[in-house]
Amino acid sequence: MKCKITILLAAFLALAACSEEQLKPRDYTVPVGDKIALTLKATLADGSALLWDQSAKIGIFSSGGAVNIPCSISASTAGTEEGMFYCSSLTWKDAGDELYVYYPYSEGNDTPVLSGRIPQSYSNQTLSSLNKSNTFYAKVANPLSAKAGALAIDMSPVFSVSSLTLTSDTWSGWFLDRVSIKSKSGEVLSGSFTYDIVNDSFSMVSDMSDSISVNLSGEILSAAGSTVYWLSHGPAAINADMEALLSKEGETSKLLRGSVALTGETTSGVDAFTSEVWEDFAFDLSKPNGGASETANCYIASQCGVKYKFPATVMGNGSAGAAAIAPQSAKVLWQTGAGLIENLRLKDGYVFFSIAGNPGEKVTPGNAVIAVYSEGNAQGRILWSWHIWITDEDLASKLQTWKTHADTPSEFANPQLMDRNLGALSASDWASSSTNASKGFNYQWGRKDPFVGPDNSSMTSRVMLTTYDAYGSVIPAMASASAFSNNARWTHVDQKLTPADIAAYPMAFVSGASNYIWLDGATDGLWSTSKTIYDPCPPGYRVMSQYAMSGVTSALAGGKLANLEHHILNVDTYRANGEDLQVLYDGVSAIALLPATGLVYFEKAESFFPFDRVGTYGYIWSCSISAAGSNKAFRMHYDWNNFASREQSYGSYGHNVRCEKIK
């Protein structure tokens, strides 16, 4: 009996010891087994330290064979200056003789030669946000000495942060909206770079510019000064020309011009600078030929640094029956480049803006949407929005006159079409450019609102092109939502829009298996052969007619590609080689390129958003509904076996638009 008690007591004590060990909190500062752990401190240019956020991720290379291994921060050290990073896929034997660490992690880095870009345009930067966008690195020799614990590493920034503080008595109390700087001697201030961690070598490699622009929000000039910041990696002293754009309620905006001698930290008074009224020099996009105003839902902007404006109180083309609107504020809803749109303001019934860059510089092609709101500070309801198509191509000189089918009504014969889809940033196909820039945007039939196309990851990409909000932050890809929202987010919603809400939710795609048409109301007149308020094309153009591409086939309904060799040149190769479909649009020798853009399904839910059939099928809407009250409209459609120049399809699909010159 005594023996049994002794055994039970021993077992109890062992169990208690085991339970005590299980209850003991784990020491997360000690790596598990032989795994690599790092304690990182990123020292900023001013000597302070970066505060690591909870999503921080680093990349690791090593002479022991590690190639761009991602490591995430331990949640317990987020928000501190010393972040603990556990690399569960790496052991110390992988470290070798040297360890190369960098932040932030980029999946595309396949060597310890980092690549990136010093921005030419900054949007609403604070010193803190700019520090977070810097690139940090460290090279550690003999890291195996830290095998027993976490290796402490002090990381250095690739770039320094320059600052310019502007002071003023004359303009005290005015908002400082933008500061632009241009080197007098051509020193490089922005562009693409590489940094070789192994050899500690920095190089500017492409897209170099001697200018930068900093957009601000809420900064007020005073005698004490207002400060702007930017990243730099160059000479400490630069003589530069500077522009400062100022605004004040009830006043016309002022553009100040002068010179500054820049060092790492510079203070400059602006009272001696010359000034001019900014709005006086704005180009009215609704008067592209200098004549009578012709408003639209899309405007083409082609030059950097030019002041543009368009009427903000007119819906679309302002046709009869369209009510006037009285917006109280304006904001960039989305853009295809961070800081693409600058100097945006709503004043005297006009939206004013400019394109990033300085006068004379080649424009970076892109797209943006500007919305106006029922309340101030971009609050309340979106009243209307406009697509800004940024391209310096002379689109009018590239118009193509298409031969139409013999049965085409005379008023639709020989249409002049643009050489590219609406929103396309190039007329070059994947085979020529390795980009999907020729594909353009997708539209639900009858809506004015563009939905961006695929990114450039592959010729069959189903990934959305990256877009940015007004502050330069990436907008997440399209996701399902239970209700409509006018926030800057891409959603698809299984509900129909009401007629009153047609313009209110420009980033919401109407989905749902039974929503064959996206509108809960009459669809007649949304688009038409006469330009309507919802037509998405720029001034002078409308959505093409249902007969525009009918000359390609022997019948209006369409035909098999195999029977169209005299009109289509690359039936067998377009899908394999990344070519756009090559069509003899005049029936003789002139070639039009039709991108295989795929489509946006409305009925197939999550797995088919946002794209499908990219690289193999092409779809272009016409302006005509199939019959009064119908939920179908006419489109052009081609695939590996067919070219249907005039077929009917449900209006909720997302297809491309090609604009036709109004006769």
Number of C-alpha atoms within 10 A of each C-alpha: 6 7 8 9 10 11 12 12 12 12 12 12 12 12 12 12 12 12 11 11 11 10 9 9 8 9 8 11 16 14 19 14 12 14 20 28 26 22 19 23 21 24 18 20 15 8 8 10 18 20 20 21 16 16 10 18 18 21 23 23 25 23 15 14 12 19 16 22 20 23 22 18 22 17 14 12 17 17 13 15 18 20 26 26 25 23 20 17 12 18 16 18 15 19 24 16 14 18 22 21 26 24 23 16 21 17 9 9 15 12 16 22 16 20 19 14 15 23 20 24 22 27 20 20 18 15 14 10 10 15 24 17 13 18 20 23 25 21 20 18 14 11 19 18 10 14 18 15 18 19 18 17 17 16 21 20 18 18 19 18 19 19 19 21 16 22 20 19 14 13 19 16 16 21 21 26 23 23 22 22 22 23 21 14 10 13 17 19 23 23 19 16 18 17 19 15 20 18 10 12 10 16 12 19 13 12 13 17 20 18 25 25 24 23 25 23 13 10 19 19 24 18 14 12 18 17 21 21 19 25 22 19 17 12 12 12 12 18 17 20 16 21 21 22 23 26 21 14 9 8 11 16 22 21 19 20 17 17 17 20 15 20 15 14 14 15 17 15 15 23 16 11 14 12 18 14 15 17 17 11 12 16 19 18 22 23 15 16 10 10 8 9 16 18 24 30 24 27 21 21 22 19 23 22 19 19 22 22 25 24 21 28 19 21 23 27 21 17 13 8 7 13 11 11 16 15 24 19 21 27 21 24 25 29 25 20 21 21 26 28 29 26 19 21 17 19 21 11 16 18 23 24 23 22 24 28 25 22 13 10 13 13 20 18 21 20 26 25 24 20 26 28 23 18 16 12 11 19 16 14 19 23 22 25 26 25 25 21 21 24 21 16 14 9 13 13 9 13 17 21 19 23 21 24 20 13 12 16 10 9 8 15 20 19 22 21 26 21 24 25 25 24 31 25 22 19 22 20 24 23 15 12 13 14 19 31 25 26 32 26 23 28 25 24 32 30 20 26 28 27 25 23 30 28 18 18 14 16 24 22 20 23 18 19 17 19 23 22 22 23 18 20 14 17 15 14 15 19 16 16 15 10 11 21 18 19 17 19 20 24 25 23 20 21 19 22 21 14 12 9 15 20 22 20 22 28 24 25 34 25 27 20 11 13 20 20 26 28 21 14 13 13 21 16 19 18 24 19 17 11 23 25 23 22 27 30 26 25 23 16 21 26 29 28 23 26 28 27 27 27 25 26 23 13 15 21 15 22 18 15 22 14 14 18 13 15 21 21 16 16 18 12 13 21 20 11 15 23 22 27 25 18 24 21 23 18 16 11 11 14 18 21 19 24 32 28 31 29 25 27 23 29 18 12 17 14 9 15 24 26 21 20 17 23 26 22 22 24 24 28 32 33 29 25 27 19 12 12 12 15 22 22 24 24 31 25 22 24 20 16 14 17 26 24 27 25 19 20 20 21 28 29 26 26 28 32 28 26 27 25 20 16 9
